[in-house]
């Protein structure tokens, strides 16, 4: 029985509570502590947990100190700025850790996590959920086996409109930094981070590695009143010569489910979120394989972590794999400015999820850029600003966000 503690039950943490309850129902996990800092806002869950005999704490530090040495696993579905300090504290309390993506805000924090992991001998798993399902690894196997020829290019495109309430739901959404530390929140480091990580993983030259980015050109834009960006186009090149092009926005008018296209010399794999992936090679009939829907994908994460803790050789996303995503995010913020798109291009629009700022014609512009594998500045976007290429060959530490040259 895996003795488990959870930090948070609101927002995305609801999924972690569900994962824990499922594993508890099948007798693999015992929930021994939960931190709920907003108990007045979560009276039902707080009361029901207590009725089940599960201690409820108002501070995560108190929970770890009280349960230190009596924990096998801590679940951390928390804000990005807390990932590193909470993970390190949980490791030193004797627990293994499942932390939400991204692993941390900066490369330096990842180094600190890695050092704590080495000192304690514990496991750290990262919640890049799509890497926990078999279909992801079957695609990697096919790529490495050369079934579509040498991999040349990976293109990611997604439009997930977000209302204004998305940025007011907590104290750090859309922020670069808070009083607790770096956040670097953005579509590429939060909601769409899964798909950027998939591209890095599929471009890696081994079964369990991610590609190393050596060159990066990016354009970062915002229409919302936030510190960070809500729209991005980037072109990266890996050490293996694969081009990774990523296009994402929270300021679109319509939703486009995340799609990833892997282009090889002799074929193509097209992956669509929660639907299927299609392998097309020459004149052969396309092979279509289902992709699990969101619930199955998310539940697979904790299942894999517990399998590993119980001695199975299950795949998990470890810090070394997750690091390249953070390295790319750090480079985006350090080397590229965030351009505010001014009126008349943004407008306030009513969406099914609530009112939010939209960028005129961004749906068609983003789709065009993804189809042509070019930056937004190569389209007819009148507000776009051309990004410069930066070499990342020696980039290993975050030195802060972009500032104008003197």
C-alpha positions in Angstrom: 0.0 0.0 0.0 1.5 3.3 -1.1 1.1 5.9 1.6 0.3 9.1 -0.3 -0.2 12.8 0.5 -1.8 15.4 -1.8 -1.3 19.1 -2.0 -4.4 20.8 -3.2 -7.9 19.7 -4.3 -9.1 22.7 -6.5 -8.7 23.3 -10.2 -6.4 20.8 -11.9 -5.7 19.2 -8.5 -9.2 17.6 -8.8 -7.7 15.2 -11.3 -5.0 14.2 -8.8 -7.6 13.6 -6.2 -9.5 11.4 -8.7 -6.3 9.5 -9.6 -5.7 8.9 -5.9 -9.2 7.8 -5.2 -9.1 5.3 -8.1 -5.9 3.8 -6.9 -7.3 3.7 -3.3 -10.4 1.8 -4.5 -8.3 -0.9 -6.0 -6.2 -1.2 -2.9 -2.9 0.1 -4.1 -2.9 3.5 -2.4 -3.7 4.9 1.0 -4.3 8.7 1.2 -2.8 9.7 4.5 -2.9 13.5 4.2 -4.2 16.3 2.1 -3.3 20.0 2.1 -6.2 22.4 1.4 -5.3 26.0 1.9 -8.8 27.2 0.8 -10.9 25.0 3.1 -13.6 27.7 3.3 -14.0 27.4 -0.5 -13.8 23.6 -0.5 -16.0 22.7 2.5 -17.5 19.6 1.0 -14.3 17.9 0.1 -12.6 19.0 3.4 -15.5 17.5 5.4 -15.7 14.3 3.4 -11.9 13.7 3.7 -12.1 14.2 7.4 -15.0 11.8 7.7 -12.9 9.2 6.0 -10.2 9.7 8.6 -7.8 11.5 6.3 -6.0 14.4 8.0 -6.6 17.8 6.3 -3.8 20.4 6.7 -3.9 24.1 5.9 -0.2 24.3 5.0 1.9 21.9 3.0 4.9 22.4 5.2 2.9 21.3 8.2 1.7 18.2 6.4 5.3 17.2 5.4 6.7 17.8 8.8 3.9 15.8 10.5 4.1 12.9 8.1 7.9 12.9 7.5 9.3 9.4 7.3 5.8 7.9 6.9 5.2 8.8 3.3 5.8 6.9 0.1 4.5 9.4 -2.4 3.5 13.1 -2.6 1.3 14.4 -5.4 2.0 18.1 -6.3 -0.6 19.6 -8.7 0.4 23.1 -7.7 1.5 26.4 -9.3 4.8 26.3 -11.3 6.6 28.5 -8.8 6.1 25.9 -6.1 7.2 22.8 -8.0 10.8 22.9 -7.1 10.6 23.8 -3.4 7.7 21.4 -2.7 9.4 18.6 -4.6 12.7 19.0 -2.8 10.9 19.2 0.6 8.9 16.1 -0.1 12.1 14.2 -1.1 13.8 15.2 2.1 10.6 14.1 4.0 11.3 10.6 2.6 8.7 10.5 -0.1 8.8 9.9 -3.8 7.1 12.7 -5.9 4.7 13.0 -8.8 4.8 16.7 -9.7 2.7 18.4 -12.4 4.3 19.6 -15.6 6.5 21.5 -16.1 9.0 20.0 -13.7 10.2 23.5 -12.6 10.3 27.1 -13.8 14.1 27.2 -14.4 17.0 25.0 -15.3 18.7 25.9 -12.0 15.6 24.6 -10.1 15.8 21.4 -12.0 19.5 21.0 -11.0 18.4 21.4 -7.4 15.7 18.8 -7.7 18.2 16.4 -9.4 20.6 16.9 -6.5 18.0 16.3 -3.9 16.8 13.2 -5.8 20.4 11.9 -5.8 20.9 12.6 -2.1 17.6 10.9 -1.0 17.5 8.1 -3.5 13.9 8.8 -4.3 11.9 8.9 -7.5 10.5 12.0 -9.2 7.9 11.7 -11.9 6.5 14.6 -14.0 2.9 14.8 -15.2 3.4 15.1 -18.9 0.4 12.8 -19.2 0.5 12.0 -22.9 3.9 10.4 -22.5 2.4 7.8 -20.2 0.2 6.1 -22.8 1.3 3.2 -25.1 0.4 5.0 -28.4 3.1 7.7 -27.7 5.8 5.0 -27.5 4.5 3.1 -30.5 4.9 6.3 -32.5 8.5 6.7 -31.1 9.2 3.1 -32.1 8.0 3.6 -35.6 10.1 6.8 -36.0 13.3 5.2 -34.7 12.7 2.1 -36.9 12.6 4.4 -39.9 9.0 3.5 -40.9 8.5 7.0 -42.3 12.2 7.4 -43.3 14.5 9.8 -41.6 12.6 12.3 -39.5 12.9 15.8 -40.8 10.2 18.0 -39.3 7.6 18.0 -36.5 4.8 20.6 -36.6 2.5 21.3 -33.6 -0.6 23.5 -33.9 -3.3 24.2 -31.3 -5.9 26.9 -30.6 -7.4 26.7 -27.1 -9.3 30.0 -26.5 -9.3 31.1 -22.9 -11.7 33.6 -21.2 -10.4 36.5 -19.0 -11.3 34.4 -16.0 -8.5 32.0 -17.0 -6.0 34.7 -16.0 -7.8 35.7 -12.8 -8.3 32.1 -11.4 -5.2 32.3 -9.2 -2.4 34.6 -8.3 0.1 33.4 -10.9 -1.7 32.7 -14.2 -0.1 34.7 -17.0 2.7 35.8 -14.8 6.5 35.7 -15.4 7.4 35.9 -11.7 5.7 36.1 -8.3 7.0 36.8 -4.8 7.6 33.0 -4.5 9.8 32.8 -7.6 9.8 32.4 -11.4 6.6 31.1 -13.0 7.0 31.7 -16.8 3.4 30.8 -17.4 2.3 30.6 -21.0 0.5 28.3 -23.4 3.9 26.6 -24.1 4.6 26.1 -20.4 1.1 25.2 -19.2 -1.9 24.1 -21.2 -0.1 23.3 -24.5 3.2 22.2 -22.8 2.2 18.6 -23.3 2.3 18.9 -27.0 5.6 20.7 -27.1 7.0 18.0 -24.9 5.7 15.3 -27.3 7.5 17.0 -30.2 10.7 17.0 -28.2 10.2 13.4 -27.2 9.5 12.1 -30.7 12.5 14.0 -32.1 14.8 12.3 -29.5 17.2 9.8 -31.0 16.6 7.1 -28.3 13.5 5.4 -27.0 13.4 7.3 -23.7 15.1 10.6 -24.5 14.1 14.1 -25.8 15.8 16.0 -28.5 18.3 18.7 -27.7 17.5 22.1 -29.2 20.5 23.8 -30.7 18.9 26.7 -32.6 15.7 28.7 -31.8 13.7 31.4 -33.5 10.5 32.6 -31.8 7.8 35.3 -31.8 5.9 35.9 -28.6 2.7 38.0 -28.5 0.0 39.0 -26.0 -3.4 40.5 -26.3 -4.5 39.9 -22.7 -3.4 42.2 -19.9 -0.7 39.7 -18.6 3.0 39.7 -18.1 3.7 36.6 -20.3 2.5 35.7 -23.8 -0.7 34.1 -25.0 0.3 33.5 -28.6 3.5 32.0 -30.0 5.1 30.8 -33.1 8.6 29.2 -32.9 11.0 27.3 -35.1 13.6 25.1 -33.4 16.3 22.9 -34.7 17.6 19.9 -32.8 21.1 18.4 -32.6 19.8 15.6 -34.8 18.8 18.0 -37.5 15.0 17.8 -36.9 13.0 21.1 -37.3 10.4 21.5 -34.6 7.7 24.2 -35.4 5.2 25.1 -32.7 2.1 27.3 -33.0 -0.2 28.0 -30.2 -2.7 30.6 -28.9 -5.2 31.2 -26.1 -6.5 34.2 -28.1 -8.2 32.4 -31.0 -11.9 32.6 -31.9 -12.4 28.9 -32.4 -10.8 25.9 -30.9 -8.5 23.7 -32.9 -7.6 20.4 -31.1 -3.9 20.0 -30.8 -2.4 18.3 -33.8 1.2 17.1 -34.3 2.6 16.2 -37.8 5.8 14.2 -38.0 7.3 14.4 -41.5 9.8 11.9 -42.6 11.6 11.4 -45.9 9.2 8.7 -47.1 6.1 9.2 -44.9 4.2 11.1 -42.3 2.5 10.5 -38.9 -0.4 12.8 -38.0 -1.4 12.8 -34.3 -4.7 14.4 -33.1 -5.4 15.0 -29.4 -8.0 12.5 -28.0 -8.7 11.1 -31.5 -6.2 9.1 -33.4 -2.9 9.0 -35.1 -2.5 8.2 -38.8 0.6 6.7 -40.5 0.9 7.4 -44.2 3.7 5.9 -46.3 3.7 6.0 -50.1 0.8 4.4 -51.8 -0.1 2.1 -48.9 -3.4 2.5 -47.1 -3.1 4.8 -44.1 -2.9 3.0 -40.7 -5.1 4.7 -38.1 -4.7 4.0 -34.4 -6.9 5.4 -31.6 -5.4 7.9 -29.1 -6.9 7.6 -25.6 -9.2 10.3 -24.4 -8.3 12.7 -21.6 -9.6 10.7 -18.6 -7.8 7.5 -19.6 -4.6 9.5 -20.3 -4.6 11.3 -17.0 -5.4 8.2 -14.9 -2.5 6.4 -16.6 0.0 8.7 -14.9 -0.5 7.7 -11.3 -1.0 4.1 -12.3 2.4 4.1 -14.0 4.1 5.8 -11.0 2.7 3.2 -8.6 3.7 0.4 -10.9 7.2 1.7 -10.7 7.2 2.1 -7.0 6.0 -1.5 -6.7 8.9 -2.8 -8.7 7.6 -2.8 -12.3 9.7 -1.4 -15.1 6.9 1.1 -16.2 7.8 4.2 -18.1 7.7 7.5 -16.3 8.8 11.0 -17.2 11.9 11.6 -15.1 13.7 14.9 -14.6 16.3 14.2 -17.2 13.6 13.8 -19.9 11.5 16.8 -18.7 14.6 19.1 -18.6 14.7 19.9 -22.3 11.2 21.3 -22.2 12.2 23.7 -19.4 15.4 24.6 -21.2 13.4 25.6 -24.3 11.0 27.6 -22.2 13.8 29.4 -20.4 15.4 30.3 -23.8 12.1 31.7 -25.1 11.9 34.1 -22.2 15.6 35.0 -22.0 16.2 35.7 -25.7 12.9 36.9 -27.2 10.7 39.9 -26.3 7.0 39.6 -25.7 5.2 42.0 -28.1 1.9 43.5 -27.0 -0.6 43.5 -29.9 -2.4 46.8 -29.7 -5.8 48.0 -30.9 -7.6 47.5 -33.3 -6.3 44.0 -33.7 -7.5 42.5 -30.3 -11.2 42.6 -29.5 -13.4 41.4 -26.6 -15.5 38.4 -27.6 -18.1 36.3 -25.8 -17.0 32.6 -25.8 -18.8 29.6 -24.4 -16.4 29.6 -21.4 -16.8 33.4 -20.9 -15.7 36.7 -22.4 -12.1 37.0 -23.5 -9.7 38.9 -25.8 -9.3 37.5 -29.3 -6.8 38.4 -32.0 -8.3 39.2 -35.3 -7.8 36.6 -38.0 -5.4 34.6 -35.7 -7.1 31.3 -36.5 -6.4 31.5 -40.2 -2.9 33.1 -39.7 -1.8 30.4 -37.2 -3.2 27.6 -39.5 -1.4 29.1 -42.5 1.9 29.4 -40.5 1.6 25.8 -39.4 0.8 24.6 -42.9 3.8 26.4 -44.4 6.1 25.8 -41.4 6.9 29.5 -41.1 6.7 32.2 -38.4 3.7 34.4 -38.0 5.8 37.3 -39.4 5.9 35.3 -42.7 2.2 35.6 -42.9 0.0 38.6 -43.5 -0.2 39.4 -39.8 0.2 43.2 -39.7 1.3 43.2 -36.0 3.9 40.4 -36.3 7.6 41.2 -35.5 10.3 39.0 -37.0 12.2 37.0 -34.4 16.0 36.5 -34.5 17.7 33.1 -34.4 19.7 32.3 -31.3 22.1 29.4 -30.8 21.4 27.3 -27.8 24.4 24.9 -28.2 25.9 26.1 -24.9 22.7 27.2 -23.1 22.5 25.6 -19.7 21.2 28.2 -17.2 18.4 30.8 -17.1 19.6 34.3 -16.6 16.3 36.1 -16.5 13.7 37.4 -19.0 14.5 39.4 -22.1 15.5 43.0 -21.6 16.1 45.6 -24.4 19.7 45.8 -25.5 21.5 48.9 -24.1 
